[in-house]
Amino acid sequence: MSTNQERKKTSIGGSAVIEGVMMRGPHTSAMGVRRPDGTIDCSQWPSGLDHRPWYKTTPFVRGVFNFIDSMVSSYRCLMRSAEISGFAQEEEPSALEKKIEKALGDRAKGFFNVLVTVLGMALAIVLFAALPTALVGLLRRAVSSGFVLSLTEAVVKIAIFVAYIWLVALMPDIRRTFEYHGAEHKTIACYEAGEELTVENVKRHSRFHPRCGTSFILIVLIVSALVFSFVGWGSILTRVLLKLICLPIVIGIAYEIIKLAGRSDHPVMCAISQPGLWLQRLTTREPDAGQIECAIAAMLPCIPENAEEDRW
């Protein structure tokens, strides 16, 4: 890779996985995971971005579909990285898990994946939809403005989100994953600066990036305050259901904002990106050399031969 490449904003993005990093380029996706023996397992597969359907390219429509696609891809990589790194074999299965595996056989893995997904979605709905609505609903007798209630609800959701991240970051395994998250950002920043992807070069760059998923979630929470202000404050169940129905609209708007923030250096967009960059102080950590090596291993296969093809 040339060291005098011009600075640019790339469309290549990724996520941290267990003991590694996944990157997604315009043609190829790759994942670099540290094996138990210390070597790096680097797998590659087509990104599927060459011939996307209209609903994944149309502004304000594409957001929810690309978000779901990204979540599914990240989850699959997370599960695969657990197997490669040996993390999945570290704990002895519980008695219940053994019974399920005995009953379902080869289908047990799929069952556990679906169960984890459903429980995760249920937890997200309770923490970021039902709980804030229930808490703010206690103020309805004192506050008559629906917009003020919705704004307060958004503040509560952000507070819960920040507290949740802060708490999980105390877990050693999560903290290590956040270090790989930092390695991912720093590697992308090094590439965007036009520098050769070496450990020493990557170390010098920032671990904060405006196109981070953390920033996206924060923007979703802020946009939801505006959109959900049009949703009535009836019963808690009714409002939660209406919010879930409106969620694709929120995601669609937030997606366009994060795309614009990723390519623009305008002061307004920088101001919009700043809260997300602050929050990344919790979701990213400074990586070590070995973690950066995994990020570089995942990044290199994703870089297209034509430098224009990954321009953001």
C-alpha distance (Angstrom), angle and dihedral (degrees) to the residues before:
residue distance angle dihedral
M1 . . .
S2 3.78 . .
T3 3.79 117.3 .
N4 3.79 93.0 -148.6
Q5 3.81 96.6 57.6
E6 3.79 111.1 138.4
R7 3.78 119.0 -104.1
K8 3.79 111.8 -97.8
K9 3.79 143.1 157.8
T10 3.78 111.8 -108.1
S11 3.78 130.0 -152.5
I12 3.81 90.0 -143.0
G13 3.77 110.4 114.3
G14 3.74 138.1 160.9
S15 3.77 149.5 164.5
A16 3.76 140.3 -119.7
V17 3.80 117.5 -100.6
I18 3.79 131.9 -177.9
E19 3.81 107.0 -56.4
G20 3.79 91.7 -16.0
V21 3.79 153.2 40.2
M22 3.79 134.2 -99.0
M23 3.82 120.5 -151.7
R24 3.80 129.0 -169.7
G25 3.79 121.0 -156.7
P26 3.81 132.4 179.7
H27 3.82 92.7 -89.7
T28 3.80 108.0 7.4
S29 3.78 135.7 40.3
A30 3.79 122.3 -161.8
M31 3.79 140.5 -179.1
G32 3.78 128.3 -155.1
V33 3.81 114.9 -161.4
R34 3.79 129.0 176.0
R35 3.81 110.9 -123.0
P36 3.82 122.0 -144.4
D37 3.82 89.1 -104.5
G38 3.82 90.9 58.9
T39 3.80 97.9 -106.8
I40 3.82 123.1 119.2
D41 3.79 121.0 -113.1
C42 3.83 108.5 -150.7
S43 3.80 117.1 -171.4
Q44 3.82 126.6 -179.9
W45 3.81 135.0 -162.6
P46 3.84 137.6 164.4
S47 3.80 113.7 -80.3
G48 3.78 93.7 -143.0
L49 3.80 91.5 -137.1
D50 3.80 97.5 116.9
H51 3.81 96.7 82.1
R52 3.76 108.0 23.5
P53 3.84 120.7 171.2
W54 3.79 119.9 -111.1
Y55 3.80 94.2 -99.8
K56 3.81 90.4 61.6
T57 3.81 93.6 52.1
T58 3.83 103.9 37.0
P59 3.83 112.5 100.8
F60 3.84 115.4 -109.5
V61 3.82 89.7 8.2
R62 3.81 97.6 61.6
G63 3.80 94.8 57.8
V64 3.78 100.3 78.7
F65 3.84 94.1 40.6
N66 3.80 94.3 48.1
F67 3.80 90.0 44.8
I68 3.81 91.8 53.9
D69 3.80 90.8 44.6
S70 3.80 90.5 51.1
M71 3.80 92.6 48.1
V72 3.81 92.9 50.0
S73 3.82 91.8 47.5
S74 3.81 92.6 47.4
Y75 3.80 92.0 48.5
R76 3.81 92.6 50.9
C77 3.80 90.9 49.1
L78 3.80 90.5 47.7
M79 3.81 91.5 54.4
R80 3.80 92.1 45.1
S81 3.80 92.5 48.6
A82 3.82 89.7 52.7
E83 3.80 88.8 58.3
I84 3.82 95.5 45.4
S85 3.81 95.2 45.9
G86 3.79 92.6 47.8
F87 3.82 91.1 -119.9
A88 3.82 92.2 123.2
Q89 3.81 91.2 58.3
E90 3.78 97.1 47.7
E91 3.81 97.2 87.7
E92 3.78 127.0 57.6
P93 3.85 111.1 -119.3
S94 3.80 114.3 -107.7
A95 3.79 122.2 -116.0
L96 3.82 90.1 -102.1
E97 3.81 91.7 50.6
K98 3.79 90.8 50.5
K99 3.81 91.1 51.4
I100 3.81 91.6 49.8
E101 3.81 91.7 47.8
K102 3.79 90.2 49.5
A103 3.81 92.2 49.1
L104 3.81 98.5 42.9
G105 3.79 101.6 30.8
D106 3.81 111.9 -173.3
R107 3.81 90.4 3.4
A108 3.81 92.2 63.2
K109 3.81 93.4 87.0
G110 3.79 91.9 53.6
F111 3.80 90.2 46.7
F112 3.81 92.3 53.2
N113 3.82 91.2 47.6
V114 3.81 91.7 52.4
L115 3.81 91.2 44.8
V116 3.82 92.7 51.6
T117 3.82 90.7 47.6
V118 3.81 93.4 49.7
L119 3.81 92.9 46.5
G120 3.80 90.7 47.6
M121 3.80 91.9 51.5
A122 3.80 91.0 46.6
L123 3.82 91.0 51.3
A124 3.83 90.9 48.8
I125 3.82 91.6 50.5
V126 3.80 92.0 49.3
L127 3.82 95.8 45.3
F128 3.80 100.7 39.2
A129 3.81 103.6 26.9
A130 3.79 114.5 22.4
L131 3.83 101.0 32.4
P132 3.85 97.7 48.8
T133 3.81 90.9 45.4
A134 3.80 91.4 49.6
L135 3.82 93.1 48.1
V136 3.80 95.8 46.0
G137 3.81 90.2 42.3
L138 3.79 87.0 70.3
L139 3.82 88.1 68.6
R140 3.81 96.1 56.3
R141 3.79 93.6 99.7
A142 3.80 91.5 54.2
V143 3.84 99.3 36.1
S144 3.81 120.1 49.8
S145 3.82 99.2 176.5
G146 3.79 112.3 98.9
F147 3.81 90.7 -158.4
V148 3.80 92.7 54.2
L149 3.80 90.2 48.6
S150 3.82 90.9 49.5
L151 3.81 91.5 47.5
T152 3.80 90.3 50.1
E153 3.79 89.1 48.1
A154 3.81 90.3 53.8
V155 3.81 90.7 50.7
V156 3.81 90.1 51.4
K157 3.83 91.0 49.1
I158 3.80 91.5 50.3
A159 3.81 90.7 48.4
I160 3.82 90.8 50.7
F161 3.81 90.7 46.8
V162 3.81 93.4 50.6
A163 3.80 92.3 45.1
Y164 3.82 90.6 49.1
I165 3.82 92.7 51.4
W166 3.80 91.6 45.8
L167 3.80 91.6 51.8
V168 3.81 97.1 46.4
A169 3.81 89.7 46.0
L170 3.80 87.5 66.0
M171 3.82 88.9 68.8
P172 3.84 110.6 93.7
D173 3.83 94.4 -136.5
I174 3.82 92.5 50.3
R175 3.78 91.8 45.8
R176 3.81 89.4 53.5
T177 3.81 90.0 50.2
F178 3.81 88.6 52.1
E179 3.82 87.5 54.7
Y180 3.80 89.0 56.8
H181 3.81 87.0 48.2
G182 3.80 87.8 57.0
A183 3.81 90.0 48.8
E184 3.80 90.0 53.5
H185 3.81 92.8 52.6
K186 3.79 94.9 44.3
T187 3.82 92.1 49.7
I188 3.81 92.2 51.2
A189 3.81 90.1 47.0
C190 3.81 90.7 51.2
Y191 3.81 90.8 51.0
E192 3.82 91.8 47.5
A193 3.81 88.9 52.0
G194 3.81 88.9 57.7
E195 3.80 94.6 -117.4
E196 3.79 127.2 139.6
L197 3.79 111.8 -94.0
T198 3.79 101.8 -112.2
V199 3.79 127.7 138.5
E200 3.81 92.7 -111.7
N201 3.81 93.2 49.5
V202 3.81 93.5 46.6
K203 3.82 92.2 49.7
R204 3.81 91.2 63.3
H205 3.80 95.0 60.3
S206 3.79 131.5 86.8
R207 3.78 121.6 -92.2
F208 3.82 89.8 -146.1
H209 3.82 121.4 89.7
P210 3.84 130.2 176.1
R211 3.83 93.6 -137.0
C212 3.80 93.9 58.1
G213 3.80 120.4 132.7
T214 3.80 88.2 -125.5
S215 3.79 90.0 60.7
F216 3.80 90.0 46.3
I217 3.81 92.7 54.7
L218 3.80 90.9 48.5
I219 3.82 90.6 51.0
V220 3.82 88.8 49.2
L221 3.81 89.7 54.9
I222 3.81 92.1 49.1
V223 3.82 94.9 45.8
S224 3.80 89.5 47.7
A225 3.82 89.3 63.0
L226 3.81 89.3 62.1
V227 3.80 98.1 40.6
F228 3.81 96.0 42.3
S229 3.81 90.9 50.3
F230 3.82 84.5 79.7
V231 3.82 90.8 55.7
G232 3.78 114.0 92.2
W233 3.79 125.1 -117.5
G234 3.79 99.7 -124.3
S235 3.77 119.7 129.9
I236 3.81 119.0 -17.8
L237 3.80 91.7 -115.0
T238 3.82 93.1 50.6
R239 3.80 93.3 49.0
V240 3.83 92.7 46.5
L241 3.82 91.0 50.6
L242 3.81 92.2 47.8
K243 3.81 90.2 48.5
L244 3.80 90.7 52.9
I245 3.82 89.2 50.8
C246 3.83 90.6 50.8
L247 3.81 93.6 44.6
P248 3.86 94.3 94.1
I249 3.81 88.4 57.7
V250 3.80 90.9 51.6
I251 3.80 92.7 47.6
G252 3.81 91.4 47.0
I253 3.82 92.3 54.4
A254 3.81 93.7 42.5
Y255 3.81 91.1 49.8
E256 3.80 92.2 56.3
I257 3.81 90.7 48.0
I258 3.82 93.2 51.3
K259 3.82 90.9 47.5
L260 3.80 90.5 51.7
A261 3.80 91.7 45.4
G262 3.80 89.8 52.5
R263 3.79 94.1 56.7
S264 3.80 104.0 31.5
D265 3.80 130.4 76.1
H266 3.81 92.7 -172.3
P267 3.84 111.8 137.8
V268 3.81 91.3 -120.4
M269 3.81 92.3 54.3
C270 3.81 90.9 44.2
A271 3.81 88.6 53.9
I272 3.81 90.6 50.0
S273 3.81 90.6 49.2
Q274 3.81 95.3 47.5
P275 3.85 99.3 81.6
G276 3.81 89.3 51.7
L277 3.81 90.8 50.1
W278 3.81 89.5 51.1
L279 3.80 90.5 51.0
Q280 3.80 90.2 51.8
R281 3.79 87.1 70.3
L282 3.81 83.7 77.9
T283 3.82 99.9 40.0
T284 3.81 97.9 44.1
R285 3.80 131.4 52.2
E286 3.79 132.2 -174.5
P287 3.83 107.3 -86.4
D288 3.77 128.6 -139.7
A289 3.81 125.0 -123.9
G290 3.81 94.0 -93.0
Q291 3.80 92.4 53.6
I292 3.80 91.1 49.2
E293 3.81 89.0 51.6
C294 3.81 89.4 58.2
A295 3.81 91.3 49.4
I296 3.81 91.7 50.0
A297 3.82 90.8 47.9
A298 3.81 89.1 54.2
M299 3.81 93.9 43.6
L300 3.80 101.4 50.7
P301 3.85 98.3 65.1
C302 3.82 90.1 49.5
I303 3.81 95.7 59.0
P304 3.84 108.7 99.8
E305 3.80 122.3 -136.6
N306 3.80 89.5 -123.4
A307 3.80 105.7 65.4
E308 3.81 91.3 -153.7
E309 3.78 94.7 61.8
D310 3.80 95.5 73.9
R311 3.80 97.0 40.9
W312 3.80 108.7 130.4
